[in-house]
Amino acid sequence: MSDQVHQIKFSMNGFRRSMHIDAVDLRHAIQEFIDDDYCSLEDLKKEFVEKFDTLACAINSLCCIYDENDENFNDLSDELEIQLLGDCE
């Protein structure tokens, strides 16, 4: 067995930008609903589920990121997980 430690580079800047885009997309879908620009309730449901699940996946992924050398940056994946709406269908 190897004692080698492998590290993966992770861009928190890129990840935060991606989560921001996901949240803006969800906000846009909600705003369109409020403004009543939708033709079909079924289309609206699908879009909300898709936008929410995208954002929830990003948040769930963020909970899996941790630093073993930092007691304030733990792996929270076993504690915090948002169930995806698409999984409920």
C-alpha positions in Angstrom: 0.0 0.0 0.0 1.3 3.4 -0.9 1.7 6.2 1.6 1.4 8.8 -1.1 -1.1 11.6 -0.5 -3.0 12.8 -3.5 -4.5 16.3 -3.7 -7.1 17.6 -5.9 -7.1 21.3 -6.8 -10.5 22.8 -6.4 -11.5 26.3 -7.4 -13.7 27.8 -4.7 -14.0 31.0 -6.9 -15.3 28.9 -9.8 -17.6 26.9 -7.6 -19.1 30.0 -6.0 -19.6 31.6 -9.4 -21.4 28.5 -10.6 -23.6 28.4 -7.5 -24.4 32.1 -8.1 -25.4 31.4 -11.7 -27.6 28.5 -10.5 -29.3 30.8 -7.9 -29.9 33.5 -10.4 -31.5 30.9 -12.8 -33.8 29.8 -10.0 -34.7 33.4 -9.2 -35.4 34.1 -12.8 -37.8 31.1 -13.0 -39.6 32.2 -9.9 -39.8 35.8 -11.2 -41.3 34.6 -14.5 -43.9 32.6 -12.5 -44.7 35.7 -10.4 -45.0 37.8 -13.6 -47.3 35.0 -15.0 -45.3 34.5 -18.3 -45.9 30.7 -18.3 -48.3 28.9 -20.6 -48.3 25.6 -18.9 -48.3 24.7 -15.2 -46.6 21.4 -16.1 -43.7 23.3 -17.8 -43.4 25.5 -14.8 -43.2 22.5 -12.4 -40.5 20.9 -14.6 -38.4 24.1 -14.7 -38.7 24.7 -10.9 -37.6 21.1 -10.2 -34.7 21.4 -12.6 -33.5 24.7 -11.3 -33.9 23.7 -7.7 -32.1 20.4 -8.2 -29.2 22.1 -9.9 -28.7 24.5 -7.0 -29.3 21.7 -4.4 -26.6 19.5 -6.1 -24.1 22.4 -5.9 -24.9 22.9 -2.2 -24.6 19.2 -1.5 -21.3 19.1 -3.3 -20.0 22.0 -1.3 -20.8 20.0 1.9 -18.4 17.3 0.7 -15.4 19.6 0.5 -13.2 19.7 3.5 -9.7 20.2 4.7 -8.4 17.5 7.1 -6.0 20.0 8.6 -8.8 22.6 9.5 -11.2 21.7 12.3 -13.5 24.4 11.0 -13.8 23.0 7.5 -15.1 19.5 8.0 -16.8 17.0 5.7 -20.5 17.7 6.3 -21.8 15.3 3.6 -23.2 12.9 6.2 -24.9 15.6 8.1 -26.2 18.0 5.5 -27.9 16.8 2.3 -30.7 18.4 0.4 -33.0 15.8 -1.2 -33.6 16.6 -4.8 -37.1 17.2 -6.0 -36.5 15.1 -9.1 -35.8 12.1 -6.8 -39.4 12.5 -5.4 -41.1 11.7 -8.6 
